[in-house]
Amino acid sequence: MIWKRIGLKELNLPEFKEYNNEFLPNINGMNLKITKTINRKNRPVLDSYRGLGEELEKIPQNHNNAGIELKLDDDVTIKEPLLINYYLDNNNPVLIDHNLIDVGKNSVLTLIFDYASDDTTDLFHNGLTDVTVNENASLNIIKLQRLNSSSNNFDTNIILIKDSGKVNLITIELGAKITAVNYTNYLHGENSSANLSSIYLGDGNRKLDLNYTMIHKGRRSESNIQSKGALKDNSVKVFRGNLEFLKGAKKSKGSESEYTTLLSPSVKSDSIPALMCHEDDVDGNHAVSAGRIDENKLFYLQSRGLDEFSAKKLIVESSFNPILEKIPDENLKKIILLEIERRI
């Protein structure tokens, strides 16, 4: 199981229920097709990379209760971000979403997925987002997860990128009792690129299993993984960053970095970077580190009038800022900062 390192040995799946909250964005006047979907889409080129031996990752394909099917035509630029808002509550405690996204050649699109909830209900989310980025297209995806502390959250993302296609991913994990996420980017085309920026915050007894993978197939493809996190109380995190260069990926470059701020002595933080190479003439590098807040920095801020809480909050927020600045929605940034403040 992908979550074995966070100590989750078994999981009782909830009873299947309908999801009735509205989540489709307003697309009046936009040149794209977006509908609710429960369809299964066959992607044979990715079958060996999906990791669908995991039972949870199979469920959204065949037993989902929500999701979108989005098709953007060739040569179209959508300037405004589209917000898909999945809200879980007492009447909708189970969300199993299957999202199918296809971005046409030379097109540009930004999608925001916001997974939010009420504060009291035991909730369950299991999602699969299946993406194709065609030649010379550009897709930005922002996923914000801020479910309550009684929630289980599992999310799989599989992305196929063709010649000169570009994907920019921002994933922000701030909630849920248990979180296991998987992002697999398959850089199939020549000159394709993928950038993944990640923020996570663990508090209480939260458990996080983060798996980020870049698979290079096309020549001169480029990837970058950047992850920043903070842990406090008794939280547990496992980070796995994988760079794989397949035969044929000459002149390709991949990098990954992760830094975890440890706010309590009782947290547990594991980082497992991996580099797999089946081709020569490629460039891959990785760096991971973890550490407590610098005492000199903390003392300096407190000497300028900040209390300990405010100083720590400022330090954590400043480490997140390079990623937060990439988010084009100011309201969303405010929501994230308020949630970070509440968690800290």
Secondary structure, 3 states (H helix, E strand, C coil): CCCHHHCCCCCCCCCCCCCCCCCCCCCCCCCEEEEECCCCCCCHHHHHHCCCCCHHHHHHHHCCCECEEEEECCCCECCCCEEEEEEEECCECEEEEEEEEEECCCCEEEEEEEEEECCCCCEEEEEEEEEEECCCCEEEEEEEEECCCCEEEEEEEEEEECCCCEEEEEEEECCCCEEEEEEEEEECCCCCEEEEEEEEEECCCCEEEEEEEEEECCCCCEEEEEEEEEECCCCEEEEEEEEEECCCCCCCEEEEEEEEEECCCCCEEEEEEEEEECCCCCEEEEEEEEEECCHHHHHHHHHCCCCHHHHHHHHHHHHHHHHHCCCCCHHHHHHHHHHHHHHC
